[in-house]
Amino acid sequence: MKKMFITERSIEEYRKILIKEEKGRLTVEKYVRDMKKFYEYAKGKCISKQLVIDYKYYIESTGDYKKSSINSFLASVNHYLEVMNCADMKVKMIKVQKNMFVPEKRELTKGEYECLIDTAASIGNEQLALIIQTLGSTGIRISELKSVTLESVIQGMADIHNKGKLRRILYQSELRNALLRYAERHEIVQGSIFITRTGSPLNRCNIWKMLKQLSVSAGIDPSKVFPRNMRHLFARSFYNIKKDIARLADVLGHSSIETNPYICENIRGRTYKAARQHEDGCKK
């Protein structure tokens, strides 16, 4: 068997492969960063299944990382081994007990969501108010905000490309009109609606920071104010109206309901499986 070594050159080749696979920029950076971490551990040793296992136990023994973080590191290594035709060296993830529900105290209520929008508008941050309204009205991810373009708003719908999937979202009339008025006032004639003064797409870190500051002004617990919670609110509202979990997964851009329980961790107090059993019972 041909010996394999991880080198700086092989990591750079891996980066190119990730880009060809159309991985997102942040995903590419994360995978490459994880592989550099493994490279430091290997220190020129020949890569083997045992070495990867030892690496797994080493990270765990440091006590510096949560199990979910360790699994994230291992996922990067496993993917690297797979694309390098060494899938037989992949290791198993650490079993983690998944929390299928968002604690009620951390759920963002519709009243709090509306309060955030009103507060952002009252302090003169129209852009942030519209970002919150867009996330809550469409269920898109914060990374997908760049797909909210003037062209799509005019059409009343947007095609979202993410993780190798394509889905279409519709703008509610109230949101569509607000976005059109915003674009006109700020002389946005094409492309993404949510941009910086220099015309670049907004940085997610800046959005997070603005949301945390806004939560204080609105008098809402900051631990409840983050983009995914607005996505969760959309999911709960959608399910309460449509009662269709499969359709919900499609709208949110997930290919599997069972493997993506977090898209709506608390739907009427049930897991996805229980909710689907409820639906099946209603159909009988």
C-alpha positions in Angstrom: 0.0 0.0 0.0 1.3 3.4 -0.9 2.2 5.5 2.1 0.4 8.8 2.5 1.6 11.9 4.3 -0.2 15.1 5.0 1.8 18.2 3.9 1.2 21.9 3.4 1.0 21.2 -0.3 -1.6 18.4 0.1 -3.7 20.8 2.3 -3.5 23.4 -0.5 -4.7 20.8 -3.0 -7.5 19.9 -0.6 -8.5 23.6 -0.6 -8.8 23.6 -4.4 -10.9 20.4 -4.3 -13.3 22.1 -1.8 -13.6 25.1 -4.0 -14.4 22.8 -7.0 -17.0 21.1 -4.9 -18.6 24.5 -4.5 -18.2 24.6 -0.8 -18.9 28.0 0.8 -16.0 30.3 1.6 -16.4 29.9 5.4 -16.7 26.1 5.0 -13.5 26.0 3.0 -11.6 28.1 5.6 -13.0 25.9 8.4 -12.0 22.6 6.7 -8.5 23.9 5.8 -8.0 25.2 9.4 -9.0 21.8 10.8 -6.6 20.0 8.5 -3.7 22.3 9.6 -4.5 21.3 13.1 -4.2 17.6 12.1 -1.0 18.4 10.2 0.5 19.8 13.4 -0.4 16.7 15.3 0.9 14.2 12.6 4.3 15.9 12.4 5.4 14.1 9.3 4.1 10.7 10.3 2.6 8.3 7.8 -1.2 8.7 7.8 -2.9 5.5 9.0 -6.2 4.6 10.6 -4.5 4.2 14.0 -3.0 7.7 13.7 -6.4 9.2 13.1 -7.8 7.2 16.0 -5.0 8.5 18.2 -5.7 12.0 17.1 -9.4 11.6 18.0 -8.4 10.4 21.6 -5.8 13.1 21.9 -8.3 15.9 21.2 -10.7 14.4 23.6 -8.1 14.0 26.3 -7.1 17.7 26.3 -10.5 18.7 27.7 -10.4 21.9 25.7 -13.3 21.0 23.4 -16.9 20.0 23.5 -17.9 16.7 21.9 -19.6 18.6 19.1 -16.4 20.5 18.4 -14.4 17.3 18.3 -16.8 15.7 15.9 -16.5 18.8 13.7 -12.7 18.3 13.6 -13.1 14.7 12.8 -15.6 15.4 10.0 -13.0 17.6 8.3 -10.4 14.8 8.6 -12.8 12.2 7.3 -13.7 14.3 4.3 -10.0 14.9 3.6 -9.3 11.2 3.7 -12.3 10.5 1.5 -11.2 12.9 -1.3 -7.7 11.5 -1.0 -9.0 8.0 -1.7 -8.3 6.8 1.8 -11.9 6.4 3.1 -10.8 3.2 4.9 -9.0 5.4 7.4 -12.1 7.3 8.4 -13.0 7.2 12.1 -16.4 7.2 13.9 -17.8 10.3 15.5 -18.3 10.6 19.2 -21.9 9.9 20.1 -23.7 13.0 21.3 -27.1 13.1 22.9 -29.1 15.5 20.7 -31.4 18.0 22.3 -34.5 17.8 20.1 -36.1 20.8 21.7 -35.2 24.4 22.1 -35.8 25.3 25.8 -38.9 27.4 25.9 -37.1 30.2 27.8 -34.8 30.6 24.7 -37.5 30.7 22.1 -38.2 34.0 20.4 -41.8 34.8 20.6 -43.7 36.6 17.8 -44.2 39.6 20.2 -40.5 39.8 20.8 -39.8 39.5 17.1 -42.1 42.4 16.4 -40.6 44.4 19.2 -37.1 43.9 17.7 -38.4 45.2 14.4 -40.1 48.2 16.0 -37.1 49.0 18.1 -34.7 48.9 15.2 -37.0 51.2 13.2 -37.4 53.6 16.2 -33.6 54.0 16.6 -33.2 54.7 12.9 -31.7 51.4 11.8 -34.1 50.6 9.0 -31.7 48.2 7.5 -31.5 46.0 10.6 -35.3 46.2 10.9 -35.7 44.8 7.4 -33.1 42.1 8.0 -35.0 40.8 10.9 -38.3 41.0 9.0 -36.7 39.2 6.1 -35.3 36.4 8.2 -38.5 35.9 10.1 -40.8 36.1 7.0 -38.8 33.8 4.7 -36.9 31.4 7.0 -33.7 31.9 5.1 -30.3 31.5 6.7 -28.2 34.6 7.5 -25.7 33.4 4.9 -28.5 33.5 2.3 -29.3 37.2 2.7 -27.1 38.0 -0.3 -29.7 36.2 -2.4 -32.2 38.9 -1.5 -31.6 41.1 -4.6 -33.6 43.9 -6.1 -34.3 41.7 -9.1 -35.8 39.0 -7.0 -37.8 41.4 -4.9 -39.3 42.9 -8.1 -40.2 39.4 -9.3 -41.7 38.5 -5.8 -39.5 35.4 -5.4 -35.9 34.4 -5.0 -34.0 31.3 -5.9 -31.7 30.2 -3.1 -28.6 28.2 -3.9 -27.1 26.6 -0.9 -25.2 23.3 -0.1 -25.8 22.0 -3.6 -29.6 22.6 -3.4 -31.9 25.0 -5.1 -35.1 26.2 -3.5 -37.5 29.1 -4.2 -38.8 31.5 -1.5 -41.7 33.9 -1.9 -41.7 37.4 -0.4 -44.9 38.4 1.5 -46.4 41.5 0.0 -45.7 43.6 3.1 -42.0 42.6 3.1 -41.7 43.0 -0.7 -43.1 46.6 -0.6 -40.9 47.5 2.3 -37.8 46.2 0.5 -38.7 48.1 -2.7 -39.2 51.3 -0.8 -35.9 50.8 1.0 -34.1 50.1 -2.3 -35.5 53.3 -3.8 -34.6 55.5 -0.8 -31.0 54.2 -0.8 -30.7 54.3 -4.6 -30.1 50.5 -4.9 -30.6 49.8 -8.6 -29.4 46.2 -8.8 -28.0 43.3 -6.8 -28.2 42.6 -3.1 -30.4 44.7 -1.0 -28.4 44.3 2.2 -25.0 45.9 1.6 -22.5 48.1 3.3 -21.8 51.7 2.4 -19.1 50.5 0.0 -21.5 48.1 -1.7 -20.2 44.9 -0.2 -22.5 42.2 1.3 -23.0 42.6 5.0 -20.7 40.7 7.3 -22.6 38.1 9.5 -20.4 39.1 12.4 -21.6 42.7 12.1 -25.2 41.5 12.0 -24.8 39.4 15.1 -23.2 42.4 16.9 -26.1 44.7 15.9 -28.6 42.2 17.0 -27.1 41.8 20.4 -27.0 45.6 20.9 -30.6 45.8 19.7 -31.7 43.2 22.2 -30.6 45.4 25.0 -32.4 48.4 23.6 -35.5 46.3 23.2 -35.3 44.8 26.7 -35.1 41.3 25.4 -32.8 38.6 26.7 -29.8 38.7 24.3 -29.5 34.8 24.5 -32.7 34.7 22.5 -31.8 37.1 19.8 -29.8 35.4 17.1 -30.6 34.7 13.4 -31.4 31.0 13.7 -34.0 31.8 16.3 -35.8 33.9 13.7 -35.6 30.9 11.4 -37.1 28.7 14.1 -40.0 31.2 14.6 -40.7 31.1 10.9 -40.7 27.3 11.1 -43.1 27.2 14.0 -45.5 29.7 12.4 -45.3 27.8 9.0 -46.1 24.5 10.7 -49.0 25.9 12.7 -50.6 27.1 9.5 -49.7 24.3 7.0 -49.4 21.3 9.3 -47.0 19.8 6.7 -43.5 18.9 8.0 -42.2 17.6 4.7 -43.2 20.9 3.0 -41.5 22.8 5.9 -38.2 20.9 5.4 -38.4 21.7 1.7 -39.0 25.4 2.3 -36.1 25.6 4.8 -33.8 23.8 2.4 -33.3 20.5 4.2 -33.3 17.2 2.3 -34.0 15.0 5.3 -36.4 15.6 8.2 -35.0 13.0 10.6 -31.4 14.1 10.2 -32.3 17.8 10.5 -34.4 18.0 13.6 -33.1 21.5 14.5 -35.0 23.2 11.7 -37.9 23.4 14.1 -36.8 21.8 17.4 -40.1 22.5 19.1 -43.2 22.0 17.0 -46.3 21.8 19.2 -44.2 20.1 21.8 -43.3 17.1 19.6 -40.2 15.8 17.8 -40.5 15.4 14.1 -41.3 11.7 14.4 -44.0 12.3 16.9 -45.5 15.2 14.8 -45.5 13.0 11.7 -47.2 10.2 13.6 -49.8 12.8 14.6 -50.3 13.8 11.0 -50.6 10.1 9.9 -53.2 9.5 12.5 -55.3 12.5 11.3 -55.2 11.1 7.8 -56.7 7.8 8.8 
